[in-house]
């Protein structure tokens, strides 16, 4: 398991946080996502053998957000 921070510059409210934290249920291998619209970032704890950064970024983009590894 690793933890990685992604900047999400277009996150601006608690609904955004809920949508991004919901990615945890969409991708196997993610154990926890903690998002903060005040910091405009999300911290993702995941198994790098089961999910990639690209899959996480694609899932965020599917919800309308750009996730950039910090």
SVG drawing of the C-alpha trace seen along z (x, -y; Angstrom):
<svg xmlns="http://www.w3.org/2000/svg" viewBox="-23 -26 27 32">
<polyline fill="none" stroke="black" stroke-width="0.4" points="0.0,0.0 1.1,-3.5 -0.3,-6.9 -0.2,-9.6 -1.6,-13.1 -3.3,-14.4 -4.0,-18.1 -7.5,-18.8 -7.7,-22.5 -11.3,-22.4 -12.7,-21.0 -14.7,-23.7 -17.4,-22.3 -18.4,-19.4 -20.3,-17.8 -17.1,-17.6 -15.5,-15.9 -18.2,-13.3 -17.9,-12.6 -14.2,-12.2 -14.2,-10.1 -16.8,-7.8 -14.0,-6.7 -13.0,-4.4 -16.0,-2.3 -15.4,-2.3 -11.8,-1.1 -10.6,2.2 -7.3,1.7 -8.2,-1.7 -8.5,-1.4 -9.1,-5.1 -9.6,-8.5 -9.6,-11.7 -10.4,-14.8 -10.3,-18.4 -11.8,-21.2 -10.1,-23.8 -6.7,-22.3 -7.9,-21.3 -6.4,-17.9 -7.1,-14.3 -5.0,-11.7 -5.4,-8.2 -4.2,-5.1 -4.0,-2.2 -2.4,1.1 -0.1,0.1 -0.3,3.7 -4.1,3.4 -4.6,-0.2 -2.5,-2.8 -2.2,-6.6 -3.6,-6.7 -6.7,-4.8 -7.3,-7.1 -6.8,-10.2 -9.2,-8.7 -11.9,-8.1 -11.6,-11.7 -11.9,-12.9 -15.0,-10.8 -16.6,-12.9 -15.4,-16.2 -12.2,-16.8 -8.6,-17.0 -6.4,-15.0 -2.6,-15.8 -0.1,-13.9 1.5,-16.3"/>
</svg>
